[in-house]
Amino acid sequence: MKDKSAFQQKIKLLTKLFDFGCNTEKKLQQLDMESILKIPNITIQDMTVIMELQKATKSGKLFSYLGGGTDEQQAE
């Protein structure tokens, strides 16, 4: 894995989200700024990752996002 600390940060954030009751893609997509601010111990960096998670789940590329990879085709 390219960046182990980034992956660990994502896992810690997922734990915060699960503890908050956000445990489905639908609930993740429904999070707005007001809801995000209610998550205990949330940081600005966490908020950025939440928005990236929302984009990744919406585009169907969550696994790639969590793994630090990409599903984009390489130009030849």
C-alpha positions as CSV (number, residue, x, y, z in Angstrom):
1,M,0.0,0.0,0.0
2,K,1.3,3.4,-0.9
3,D,0.5,5.3,2.2
4,K,-0.3,3.3,5.3
5,S,-1.0,6.3,7.5
6,A,-3.6,7.6,5.1
7,F,-5.3,4.2,5.2
8,Q,-5.2,4.2,9.0
9,Q,-6.8,7.6,9.0
10,K,-9.6,6.4,6.8
11,I,-10.2,3.4,9.1
12,K,-10.3,5.7,12.2
13,L,-12.8,7.9,10.4
14,L,-15.0,4.9,9.3
15,T,-15.0,3.9,13.0
16,K,-16.3,7.4,14.0
17,L,-18.9,7.2,11.3
18,F,-20.1,3.7,12.3
19,D,-20.2,4.8,16.0
20,F,-22.3,7.8,14.9
21,G,-24.8,5.4,13.2
22,C,-23.7,6.1,9.7
23,N,-23.3,2.5,8.5
24,T,-24.7,2.5,5.0
25,E,-23.9,4.2,1.7
26,K,-27.3,5.9,1.8
27,K,-26.7,7.4,5.3
28,L,-23.2,8.5,4.2
29,Q,-24.8,10.3,1.2
30,Q,-27.3,12.0,3.5
31,L,-24.7,13.5,5.7
32,D,-24.7,17.3,5.4
33,M,-22.4,19.8,7.2
34,E,-24.7,20.1,10.1
35,S,-24.8,16.4,10.7
36,I,-21.1,16.0,10.2
37,L,-20.4,18.6,12.9
38,K,-22.4,16.5,15.4
39,I,-19.9,13.6,15.1
40,P,-17.8,13.5,18.2
41,N,-14.1,14.5,17.8
42,I,-14.5,15.3,14.2
43,T,-11.6,17.3,12.6
44,I,-11.4,19.4,9.5
45,Q,-9.3,16.7,7.9
46,D,-12.0,14.1,8.7
47,M,-14.6,16.3,7.0
48,T,-12.4,16.3,3.9
49,V,-12.2,12.6,3.9
50,I,-16.0,12.3,4.5
51,M,-16.6,14.3,1.3
52,E,-14.1,12.1,-0.6
53,L,-15.9,9.0,0.8
54,Q,-19.2,10.5,-0.4
55,K,-17.8,11.0,-3.9
56,A,-16.2,7.6,-4.0
57,T,-19.4,5.8,-3.0
58,K,-21.5,7.8,-5.4
59,S,-19.1,6.9,-8.3
60,G,-18.9,3.3,-7.3
61,K,-15.1,3.5,-6.6
62,L,-15.0,3.1,-2.8
63,F,-12.7,0.1,-2.8
64,S,-10.2,1.8,-5.0
65,Y,-10.4,5.0,-2.8
66,L,-9.8,3.0,0.4
67,G,-6.9,1.1,-1.2
68,G,-5.3,4.2,-2.6
69,G,-5.7,2.9,-6.1
70,T,-7.5,4.1,-9.2
71,D,-9.9,2.6,-11.6
72,E,-8.9,4.9,-14.4
73,Q,-7.6,3.5,-17.6
74,Q,-3.9,4.2,-18.3
75,A,-3.3,6.2,-21.5
76,E,-1.1,4.3,-24.0
